[in-house]
Amino acid sequence: MKFIKYAILTILLMVLFMMLMVAFRFGTDGNNPYNNPIDQSLIPTFSEIPIDFKQQFNATESLPVTASTLIDINNDGVDELFLGGGYNQQDELFSFQNGRFQSIAKAANIVSKNNLTTQGAVSADFDNNGFSDLIISREDGISIYYNTNGKFSPQKIAYPLADDASPLGLAVGDVNKDGHLDIFVSNYIRKKQMQGQNNFTKDYGPVSQLLINNGDNTFKDVTQKSGLYYKHNTFMGVFVDIDNDTWLDLIVAHDTGEVRTYKNKGDGTFVMMPNPTTNKYGYPMGIAVGDYNNDGWVDFMFSNTGTTVPHFMASGNIEDKSLFNSDWIFFENKGNFTFEDVAEKVKVKDYEFSWGAAMADMNNDGLQDLMVAENYVALPPHKLFKLPCRFLLQKDNHTFSPTGAESGVVNKNYAITPLTSDFNQDGYQDLVWVNIDSPVKAFLNKGGSNNYIQLTFPENAQNIGAKVKVVTSSGKMITEDYVIGEGLVSDQSATIAIGLGKDKLKSVQITYTNGVVQDLADIKVNTRTVVPNIVQQQEENTVEEND
């Protein structure tokens, strides 16, 4: 009898130890897996500014995501902030005025909704009237909120939506070069049909869909014949020219699965190309997009469960555990659809549970920095132990150093994605942490003395996917891709911000997906420029040549 008591006590102590170990791993918010200090003079600092919005998460009805997007509704150069409401919670739209965020949802005609969660959103000009529209995903499908000078008129898109599919992320771009915007819809299994968070069954989840624009903003589902048919839970995808051939390719994050990289063949079809995650398992969720090393090839960072969750728990029903990767993933693009996972080399591999991510130059030194959302509303340990969300500055040696605490942007909430925009027009990017079941957090960058330029793109079919190449006075090259949908179920600004450090500007060149190369002359340092419409510019050039 005494032996049995000791055995039970031993087991209870082991269980308690494991619980404490898990709690510690979930809650180590001060850990820095790398000894990689950065010069203090490079660290930007921020001040918090309130936003009166707390997303209301309904764990019974809703998937653990929420929509957000930056959209300049009236073309004044300052982004408005759209935030999706939870189940039966109304959406919000905020304008930054007089140093604070003010709700303008009613004035902009953001209509009421009931019994639905706003899950994903992006902005793009679908009707070519010069104003960016909102496209929103909810459990019942997708709607375009057409914008006319700051007033929205919603219209539901008719397309086949499977009974088990809940549309989340939205990728937008002109994939067939016909001058009209197409949509890739990332579908996830409906909340009430889920069978566990770590189900790695190959065909678990619905098929995501490619919707081709018929030319009148009605859409045809061409998923099967395009080569994109794949049955698996999906958080998001991004259209971007991966191999610099002017065709928009597609990169997709499949939850409890792999990242898929698809090459656009230019004939209406895509072919899947291998990458370091092919035929492996993980939890890729958010996608950050940017040329981190300025070599002219767009790179990608993918969030994952990281070091937070013990490997044996996170790997679920995978038989061969060697195929499971819980680390953060960082694809360095070598060209011709060749990728190397350099997460360890750039010192981001060993961080914690993460969601959406974005790259942006936060100190205007000409290098892409990395912001990554953290904390999971459905994990009990995160009720007590919150992670800080990661704010990682890039150093000259192309490694990343955490400066969230020094910068003043720690966010111990259930974050879904970061958003960056220059709200106060001082030339430096500000930061918003979009949170669910907790208040949204916004931080204004206190700025510095580095030079910059900002390029605002009209969000139409001709511009999406454009590649910007800047050469500075010292000969340094900086490149950026204008994409829709970076982060997670969200969208970044249509204004590309490029830091120059202490350099001046030598040249700015833009290459469009239709092959046109545009040299922008007379751009002044430390200003924002609206990129001229290339069709209009071509017509003007033709008239000049005829004269």
N, C-alpha and C positions, 0 to 999 in steps of 0.2 A: 504493500500500500504506500509506504514511504517513497519507494522508487517511482511509483506512478505520479505522486505529488510533485516530486522533483522534476520528472519528465514534463509534466504539464507546466510547471513554473518556468522551466527552460524554454519550452516552446513559446510561452507568453512573452518572456523576455526577448526572444529572437524576433517575434512579431513586433514588439514595441521598438526594438532596435531598427528593424527595417522601416517601420513607420517614421521614426525619427530621421533615418537616413534619407528617405524619400522627401520628407518635409524640408530637410536641410537643402537637398538638391533643388527642390522647387523654389526655395526661398533665398538662396544665396544671391542676393541682388548686388552685393558689393564686389563679387568676384571678378577679377580680370585675369583671364587665362594666359595673357601675354604681357611680358615686361617690355613695353614698347612706348616709352614716354615721348611726348612731343613738345617742341618749343612753346612755352607759354604765350609768347607773343603772337602765335598763329591761332590761338583759340578764340573763336567769337563768343560773345556773351549776349544773353537775351533777358528780356523782362516779360513777365507773364501779363496777359491782358484777358479779361474775362469774356466768355461767350455763354450766353444764357440758354444752354441746351444740354440736357441729359438724356441720352438715348434710353428708352425703356425696353429692356430685353424680356421676351416671353419665352422661357425655356421649353414650354410645352408645344408652342406653335411655330417657333422660328428657328432657323439655322443661326449659328453664332457669328453673324456678320452684319454689317450695316453699310449703306451706301454713302459716298461722299464724292464731291467733285468741285474743282475750281472752274468758274465760268464767268467771263466778263460779259454780262447781259446787255450792256448799253454801249460797249466799245469806248469806254472812257479810260482804258488802260489799267484799271484796278479790278482785280478779280473779286467776284462775289463767291460766297461759300455755301454750297448746297449740302445739307445733311439729311440723310434718310431717317424717317421715324420708324420705331418698332411697331409691332403688331398693334393696330388700332391707335398708334401715335402719329400725329400729323408731321409731314416733312417740314423742314425749315430752310429758309434762304436768308443769309446774312450779308449785309453790305458794310464795308469798313468806312465809316464816316466820322470825321472830327475826333479821330484817335480811338474809336471804339466800334465794336460790331453791333449793328442794329438789325432787327428782323424786318425784312421787306417781303415776306412770303405772300401775304395777302395782296399787297400792291402789285406783285408780279404775277398774281393768279396761279400760285402753287395750290392746286385744288385739293380738297379733303379726300381722305381715303378711309375705308373701314375693313376690318378683318383681313388685313394684308400687312406684310413687312416690306419696306423698301430695302432691297438687298444689294443692288449695284447701280451705278450711274456713271456716265461719261458725258462729255459735251462735244458737239460737232455741228457744223452747219449743213443740215441735210437738204434744205430747200434753196440754198444758194442765194439767200436774201441779204447776206452780209452780217447776220447775227447768229451767234452760236446757240444751237438748240440743246436741250437736255434729252438724253435717252436713258430710261429708267427700267430696271428689272424688278419684278415682284413675283410672288408665287404664281400668279395667274398669267404671267407673260411679260411682254415688253411694250412700253409706250414711248412715243416721241413727243416731247413737249416743244412744239414749234414756237420760236421766239421772234417777236416783232418789236424791236426797240424796247426790250425789257418786259414785255407782256407775253405770257405763255398760253398756248392752246394745245391741250393734250389730245393725242390720237393713238389709239391702240394699233399695234402691228398685227396683222393676221398671218399666222404661220403655225405649222403643226407642232404642238407641245405635248410630249408624252405624259401619260398619267403619273409616272414616277419622277418626273423631271421638275426641278425648281431652278429657274435661270438665275445665275449669279453674275460673274464677270462678263464684261462686254468689250470686245476688240473691234475697232472701227478703222476702215481704210478702203481704198479703191484697189482691190486685188486683181481685177481684170483690166484695168486702165481704160474703162469706158466713160470716165468722168462722173461716176456716181458712187456714193458710199455704201460699202457692204459691211456685214456684221458677222462676227463669230461669237456665238453665245455659249458660254461655259455653263453646263448644266450639272447640278448636284442632286443626289437623291432627296426626295422630300422628307422633311423632318420626321413625320409619323411613320415612314417606311424604312427608317434606318435600322441597321442590324449590328451596331457597334462601331466605335470610333476607330478601331485598329483592325478593320476587316480588309485584308490584302487580296481578296479573291479577284482574279484578273478582270472579270466582267461585272464587278460590283458597282452599280450606279448606272445612270442613263447615258445616252449618247449626246455629246455636245454637237452644235449645229453651225454650219456655214450658210448664211442667208445672203443671196446675191440680189442686189437692187435691180428691179426691172426697168429702172429709168424714171419712175414716177413715185419712188418711195413706197412701193409695194415690193414684196420680197419672195424669192423662190428658194426653198430648201434644196441645196445641191450637195449636201454632206456626203452622200454615198458615192456619187460619180466624181467628186473632187478628190477622193483619196483620203478624206479626213474622218471617215467613219471609225469610231473607237468607243466602246462601251466601258466607261469608267468615270467615277466621280472626278469632277474638274472644278477648280476654283477660278482660274483665269487664264487668259492667253493675251498675247500682244502681236499685232502686225508690225513688222519692222524689216528693213532690208538687211539681212544678215550677211550676205556675200557680195554686196555692193554691185549688183547687176541691174539695179533700178526696179526690180520686182519685189513687192511686199511679201516676205516670208512670214511664217507663223511659229511662235514658240508658246508652248502650253504647259501649265503646271497641273499635274494630275495627283490629287490627294491619295494617300496610301498607294502610291505608284511611282511613276518616273516623270521626268521632264521630257517632252517630245519636241523635236525640232524638225519643222517641215519646210522644204524648199519649194518655192513657187516656180513651177516649170514654164509659166507663161502661156499655157494652153488651157487654162481653166482647171488644172489639176495640181496637186501637191504630192511630193514624195518624202517619206520620213527618212531623215538622215540620222546616223548614230551619234551619240554623245556620251559623256562619262556616266550618265545615269541609266542608259538603255538596258532594259531587262534586269534592272535592280529595283529596290523598293525604298521608299522614304515618304516624307510628308511635305513635298514641295507645295507651298501655298502662295506666298507673295512673290512678285518678280520686280526687281530693280533693274533699270535699263540705263546704260551709259558707257561711253568709251573711257574707262577709268585710267588707261595709260596713254591716251591720245595717240594711238598708232593708226587710227583711221578705221578700225574694226569695232563694231558695237559689242559690248560685253554684258554679262547678266549675273545678278546675284539672286539666289533663291532661299527663302526662309525654310525652316525645318524645326523639328522638336528639340534639336540641340542636345545639350548635356543635362537638361532639366529632368527628363523622364528616364528612369533606368532602362537600359537597353532591352532587358528581358521583358519589360512591360510594353515598351513602345513597339517592339517587333511583332506583337500579336500572333497571328496564325501562320507566319512564314516558317516553313520547314527548314530551309537552309538559311540560317541567321547571317551567314557571311554575305548574303545578297542585300542585307538591310543597311541603310546609311541614314543616321539621324542627324548628321552634322550639317551646318550651313554649307551651301554649295555656291561656288563662284566660277562661272565659265569665262575664261579668257579666250576670246575669239582669235584664232590664228589665221583665219581666212579659209575660203573654200569649204565652209561647214566643218572645220576642224576646231575642236574645243579642248582646253585643258582645265581641269578643276584645280584652281590655284588658291582655294580657300585657306589652306594652311600657309602658303607662301605669303599671302597678303594679310594674314593674321586675323581671320574672322571665323575660322572653322569651328572653334570650340566654345561658341557662345550658347545662349539658352533658347528656350521655347520662343518661337517668333511667328509673326503673321506677315503683314504687308511690309514692303520695303521700297525705298526710293533713293536714287542718286541725285545729288545736286551740289553745286559749289557754294558752300555756306560761308566761306571767308574770302571769296573772290581771289584765290591764289592760282586759278587755272586748273585745279584738280577736283575731280568728283568726290564728294564725301558721301557717307552712307548713313541713312536713318532707318531703323528697323523697329517695328511695333512688337510688343511682347505682352504676355499674360493671357490666360485662357479662362473665360467665364465659367466653363463647365468642369474645371479641375478644382476639386475641393481644397487642395493645399494653397491655391492662389486666392482663396478667400482670406487667408491669414498672411501669406507671404507673397508680396508683389515684387515682380522684376521692374527695373527702372526704365525700360525701353532704351535702345542703344542709339547713341549719337556718336558716330565714328568719323573722325577727321582723317583724310588721306595725307600721308607724308610724301616728301619728294622721292623716297625709295619705293613708292607704291604699296606701302603697307598702311593699315588703318589703326588708329589709336582712339580709345574711348575717352570722351571729354564731357559726357552728359552732365555730371555734377558741376564741373568747373564752368560749363556754359550756362547752367541754370535751366536745363530743359528735361530734368528727370520727370517721368510720367508713370506713377504707380497706379495705373488704372488698366482696365481691360481694353488695350489698344488694338485696333484693326489695321490702321495704316497711317503713315505720315503724309502730310501734304506740305509743299513749299511754294511760297509766292511772296512777292515784294508788295505787301499791303500798304505800307506807308511811303513807298516810292523813294526810298533813300539809296537804292542801288544794291541793297543786301537782302538776301532771301530770309523771310520769316518762316516760322514752323507751326504747323497745327498737328496735334495728335488727335486722331479721330477715335473715340472710345465708345464701347457699348456698355450698357448698364452702369454708366458712370459719366461724369461731365466731360465734354470736349475741352481740350486744353490748347490755348494759343499763346505763342511767344514771339515777341518782336525782337528782331536782331538789332543790336545796338550799333552795328556798323563798324567801319574802319576807314583806312586810307587807300585801300587797293582800288585800282581802276577796273572798269567793267563795261560791257555793252549788253543791252537787252533787245531781243528781236521778237516782236509779236506777230504770230502767224494767224491770218484768217483761217478758221478751222474747216476748210473745205477739202474736197477730194484731190485737188491739185497739190495741196500743201502737205497733207498728212504723209509722213514717211520721208520728208525732205531731210537731206544731210547738210549740216552747216560745217564749214571749215574756216577757222579763223587763224591768221598768222599774225603774230605780234611783232613789235619793232626789233626784238632780239632774235627773231626767227623761230620762236616757239610756235608749234601747231597745236590747236585745240579743236576738237571735233565734237559735235552733238547731233543726235537724231531727234526729230520732232515726231513723237509717237503719242497715241491715245491709249489711256488705260493703265499706266504704270502704277504700281502699288498693290492694292488688293480691293476688288469691287469698287474701284475709285478711279479718279483721273486727276492728273496734274495740270498745271497752268499751260495756256497756249503761248505764253511768253517764255522764250528760252533765255536764261541768264548765263552769261559767260564772263567769268572773272579773268582779269589780265595781270594780276599782281601789280608790280610797279611799271610794267611795260606800257607802251603806247600801242596803237593799232596800225598794222600794215595793210591787211586785206581781209575781206569777208566774201566767201563764195558759198553759194547754195546750189546743190544738185537735187533736182526734183525727180520723182518717179517716172515722169514722161521723158526723161533724158535731158531736159533743158538745164543748162548751167547758167546761173545768174551771179554776176559780180556786183556787189553793192558798193557804190562809191559814195564818198562824202559822209560816211557815218562818223559821228563824233563820239569820242570816248565819254563814258559816264552819262549816256543818254539812252532812252528807249526809242526804237525805230519800229514802225509798223511796216512789215515786209510788203513791198509793192506786189499787186496781183500780177502773176507772170503772164497770163493771157492778155491782160490789158497792156502790159509792157511790150509783149510781142507785137500787138496790133499797132501800138505807137511807133515801134521801130520800123514796122512795115511801111507805115505812112511816111515816115522820115526818109526811108530808102526810095520810095516812089517819087517823093518831092525832089 
